[in-house]
Amino acid sequence: MLILAGILALPMSIHAETAGQPAQAAAPAAEGGALERDMKALQGKWKCVGMEAAGNQGPPEVIAVMKYEFKGMRLIITPAEPGTPDYSFKLNPAAKPIPTFDLISPGEEGETLEGIYALEGNKLRICLGKQKRPTEFVANEETGFGQMLITLERK
């Protein structure tokens, strides 16, 4: 259970903000429309309705209080731990076969958590991998604690 608590604490420490360049600058013009559409659709407040790692659901008391807010190029997750570092993030809705959502930690090492996302109306799923980019939206025993699935609904 300690390992599960450790990986589930990860999203609580994510406070994403782009550093320097806007994500739109990285996308070719043809893909810019999809990026702009998804960035606009993400804006606002979301509540966490599911969190899973290694086939285990996150504690209901943690899920019940987690809130995600997309505000411009920032992702603010509350409650957040004191001293939470800022992360930059990149969306690529044109990635094949699944759109990508990556979080990059600050500092010299710039560790990246590679992920995928699916935005379906008022539902957002994000699957993050610690070692490699997920290829599907699962966080079961087979993927272990190296992959986490977060499900959000618009507030």
CORHU-V215175 format. One record per backbone hydrogen bond with DSSP energy under -0.5 kcal/mol. NH is the residue of the N-H (numbers start at 1). CO is the residue of the C=O. E is the energy in kcal/mol with one decimal. If there is no record, write none. Layout:
nh = {NH;NH}
co = {CO;CO}
e = {E;E}
This chain:
nh = {5;6;7;8;9;10;10;11;12;13;13;14;15;15;16;17;18;20;21;25;26;27;27;31;32;32;33;35;36;37;38;39;40;41;42;43;44;46;47;48;49;50;52;53;54;54;55;56;58;62;63;64;65;65;66;66;67;68;69;70;71;71;74;75;76;77;77;78;78;81;84;87;88;90;92;95;100;101;102;103;104;105;105;106;113;114;114;116;117;118;120;120;123;124;125;126;127;128;128;129;130;131;138;144;146;147;148;149;150;151;152;153;154;155}
co = {1;2;3;4;5;6;7;7;8;9;10;11;13;85;75;87;73;18;19;22;23;23;24;28;28;29;29;31;32;33;34;35;36;37;38;39;70;68;153;66;151;151;149;56;144;147;139;53;51;59;59;60;61;62;62;63;78;46;76;44;69;74;71;16;69;14;75;67;76;12;81;15;104;102;100;92;92;115;90;113;88;103;111;86;103;112;129;127;99;125;118;123;120;152;118;150;116;126;148;114;146;146;136;140;143;144;128;52;126;50;124;47;122;45}
e = {-2.5;-2.0;-2.2;-2.4;-1.4;-0.6;-0.6;-0.5;-0.5;-0.9;-1.4;-1.1;-0.7;-0.6;-1.9;-5.5;-0.8;-0.7;-1.4;-1.3;-1.5;-0.5;-1.0;-1.1;-1.2;-0.5;-0.6;-2.1;-2.9;-2.3;-2.6;-2.8;-2.2;-2.3;-2.0;-1.0;-3.0;-3.5;-3.3;-2.0;-2.9;-1.4;-2.3;-2.1;-1.4;-0.6;-3.6;-2.4;-3.3;-1.2;-2.4;-2.5;-0.5;-0.9;-1.0;-0.7;-3.4;-2.7;-2.3;-2.7;-0.6;-2.6;-1.9;-2.8;-2.9;-0.7;-0.5;-2.7;-0.5;-0.6;-1.3;-2.4;-2.4;-2.2;-2.3;-1.4;-2.0;-1.3;-2.6;-2.2;-3.1;-0.5;-3.5;-0.8;-3.2;-0.8;-0.7;-2.0;-2.0;-2.1;-0.6;-3.0;-1.2;-2.4;-2.4;-2.6;-2.3;-0.5;-2.5;-2.8;-3.5;-0.5;-1.8;-1.3;-1.1;-0.8;-2.6;-2.4;-3.1;-2.9;-3.2;-2.5;-2.3;-2.4}
